[in-house]
Amino acid sequence: MLHILRGDPGRKRKVLIVEDSEINSRFLSYIVGREYDVLTAANGREALDVLREQSGTVSLILLDLIMPVMDGYEFMNEYHSHSDEYGRAPVIVLTADREAEVEALRRGAQDFIPKPLDYPEVIMARIERSIALEEDRSLICNNERDPLTLLYTRNFFMEYVRQYDLADPEAPMDAAVIVLNRFYMLLDVCGRQFIRKVVKAISDEIRSILPRTGGLACRSDLGIFLLYLPHREDYDDICARLSKILRELTGNTRVTIHMGVYQNVQKSLDVEQRYERVVLLCYDNKNSYKNSCYYYSDEIHERDIFNERLIMMMDTALREKQFVVYYQPKYVIQGVRPELHSAEALVRWMHPDMGLISPGIFIPLFEENGLVHRLDRYVWSEAARQVRVWHDKYQKKIPVSVNVSRIDIYAPELEKELSSLLALNSLDYNDLLLEITESAYTDDSAQIIETAKKLREKGFKIEMDDFGTGYSSLSMLTSLPIDALKLDMSFIRKMMDSPRDRQLIRLILDIARFLSIPAIAEGVEREEQCQALKEMGCDLIQGYYFSKPLPPEDFEKLIEKELEAA
């Protein structure tokens, strides 16, 4: 259902809130409705319908990312691909997931408001700023030159680049982008007058380059500049000079210059596409605090195309069950003989044409794009079903560990989803073990701890994965809701050659004993590693020493072997 909440009838600007949580939608409507006319939609599909009806009169969109029917990522793809139909209102993303920021920027978001939505004044300030910036952009686009910087505006720049190429199609040219990273933070803190001073100083340096080399430059956005220059090799020096100017003006080392360069551009490529590729290269590195120059290459483009293909193929892969869940056993080693105890679910992608696609490629990609929650739910479902199958076939339950990613933690229905899976397969809470990485705890400890506590209160067992790679303090460990520590395999890999790593393993095992929880060593490949861990008091081990990850039918041989030995 679509709603419209009318504020002051004298106000003309409209804000569209796209949020499936009724509580969040009502909260935002109350705050925003005091200054703007408010429209709401419960998912991306409804939002597109609203935008089509409003015919370009919406001034700003507040967008949740995780929604049914059409999520925020799908919405941005459709919205920005058909701006003539839906308008060009800026998008502010509402998210609790820090990892979603880069991908949302890639898809056209202008800003972020973090969840939970605790600070109304911050929400309103970001809305006002985004609307003001968009109105400024509209004014700039109507002129050939930006009055502040005296550089070309974007539309005229693009047209002059095309004319440049027609005049001399054989001349080697470079497309360069200069991004003032975290510039909006400076705008919030120092105000627009100071920002104008900074933009003017940067543009003055850019204009000083042009008479010496020829070429064109424009101010594309508040903190983004585009250059089209005869081929040269001194971009690192240009980046260093601009960085020095920025540092002297701001005194803020968090506001940095990122420069992307596409050398010897392929002139058959559309001008807009050339710069889109370089801008995305800068966004891919936006979390770096270094002033850096990045160089675009055909290899990067091929990688991006491949990644985009994987993203587009995900729905089909889920529907056709191309994702296959493998199981790697975990053995108890403190006894007369090792005993099969449990397993970890590990996903593989068996593509009908491309063959085996490495999880090292598609899992980080799906995490970055906010899609990993869909894959996780598929794995949870397959693992729960498999535990039931083994119990019915062998009268023995093999608990299976499944990964719970950071983005899963923020899902409001997480506990309900997991409990429903158990009920559907007639399983107990001990049958599906939940792995959360240590880095997830330390990235947003309050939210993660709260969610983990609720899951444990329900009866689930929580394993801290990759322990030793994050930054958990000892005082923090005593309050973490965990039922097992899983040593990162990097320690195991080096333990026989590094006394320091062996000592660290002993320390972690002591911590586990202090907390009265089992310790699991992952990545054990050799007998000497297994024996050393047993002598140190490690409870369970997992790795190629016992078995590689196996498809269900091969894992059953391990179960049968265990039943024969019992």
Secondary structure, DSSP 8 states (H G I E B T S, - for coil): --EEE---TT---EEEEE-S-HHHHHHHHHHHTTTSEEEEESSHHHHHHHHHHHTT-EEEEEEESS-SSS-HHHHHHHHHHTHHHH----EEEEES-TTHHHHHHHTT--EEEESS---HHHHHHHHHHHHHHHHHHHHHHTSSB-TTT-SEEHHHHHHHHHHHHHH-TTS-EEEEEEEEETHHHHHHHH-HHHHHHHHHHHHHHHHHHHHHH--EEEEEETTEEEEEEE--S-HHHHHHHHHHHHHHHH--TTSEEEEEEE-S--TTS-HHHHHHHHHHHHHHTTT--S-EEEE--HHHHHHHHHHHHHHHHHHHHHHTT-EEEEEEEEEE-SSSS-EEEEEEEEEEEEETTTEEE-HHHHHHHHHHTT-HHHHHHHHHHHHHHHHHHHHHHHS----EEEE--HHHHT-TTHHHHHHHHHHHTT--GGGEEEEEEHHHHHHSHHHHHHHHHHHHHHT--EEEEEETSS---HHHHTTS--SEEEE-HHHHHHTTT-HHHHHHHHHHHHHHHHHT--EEEE---SHHHHHHHHHHT--EEESTTT---B-HHHHHHHHHHHHHH-
